[in-house]
Amino acid sequence: MAEYLDAQSNPDASKYVFAYHITVMNQGDRPATLMTRHWIITDGDQEKQEVHGTGVVGQTPTIQAGEDFQYTSGVVLDTPVGIMEGSYQMVDHLGAPFDIPIKPFLLSAKHMVH
């Protein structure tokens, strides 16, 4: 889920700030650790930026089977609308890597969209 942060944004300067809330669920039968992330962020002008980094919000959480990890982060766009998608790179308890795709989700400053 994403939300527009009106108080932190400045449309006159083409600065639109969004928070997004993520839940990573481990639906497997063994623990897994979130090692890195890869985001593709596309603004309303179809300008893309890619973000690669270690973990999320300064953490590389290990998520037990059947449990989840929740976090909130943010992104700044030059346009009132955009899309985020990407993947998390995980490792299981034996060190075997696997990816989790993140489906595209909308970033929208609703009151700014015509």
Phi, psi and omega in degrees: 000137180239152177219146177278132180257087184303317184295335181262354183267161176217085182304327179298334178256014182054047178237110181241116186256133180232145169252146174228143184245123186240139170239121176257115182256135175266101181266007179273190182247016179213157179296152177218145180246130177279112186265311183218167178229155175220115178249142169242117184245122181242123180272181183294344176266010182066019173281131182252143169228144178246140179236124174240140178191167178281131175056203176220141181042044177076012183231152169239079188289142168265125184250119181289157178305132178081359181251177179222168176229128181245144175205163177234137177219188183213168179210148177245129178245160174272351182233160182284356181223144175196179180224140173241143174203170179166216180199156171252139175258120186245163167227142178276182185295345177261001179091006179282126182280150171204157181253149172241115178288146175249115181296150179301141172224152188274139168248122185212126171271085192311316184288349180265344186273132180248000000 
